[in-house]
Amino acid sequence: MKKEEKYKQLTEQVRSLIEGETDAVSVMANVAAAIHHEMGFFWTGFYIDMGDCLHLGPFQGPVACTRIAYGRGVCGAAFEQRKSIVVPDVELFPGHIACSSLSRSEIVVPVFNDDGQPMGVLDIDSRELATFDDTDRVCLERICALLSPFVLNPM
């Protein structure tokens, strides 16, 4: 199955998972699990703006960094710049935070609230170089857009 088709099915699955739900933690947990298992990534999860830095939220994969400063690493940069960042080789990203030495490439997509303010990020890591491309970026941005009603008060 082509990547675009997998993402199309995944987007519909996410819509079904969050329909009628009111709990932000449950939504993020199920979305992280759905993406992680459907796409087979190494690490998939959320970092949430808690007012002082980004805090680890629901995720799938090995243990992760608990807090990330604004502007630091890929997650902090994507949050601060309010744009998705695709990193083909994490070793070449200035200031990359290595939560796991097994991570080789990464994509981070900001999650915005209904007012267009960034409230966190979706962070996905791969064990392979250059896993992520513009297809991943566009499709994951669509999925993150579905989360905006849930991110006003995530924790």
Secondary structure, 3 states (H helix, E strand, C coil): CCHHHHHHHHHHHHHHHHCCCCCHHHHHHHHHHHHHHHHCCCEEEEEEECCCCEEEEEEECCCCCCEECCCCHHHHHHHHHCCCEEECCHHHCCCCCCCCCCCCEEEEEEEECCCCCEEEEEEEEECCCCCCCHHHHHHHHHHHHCCHHHCCCCC
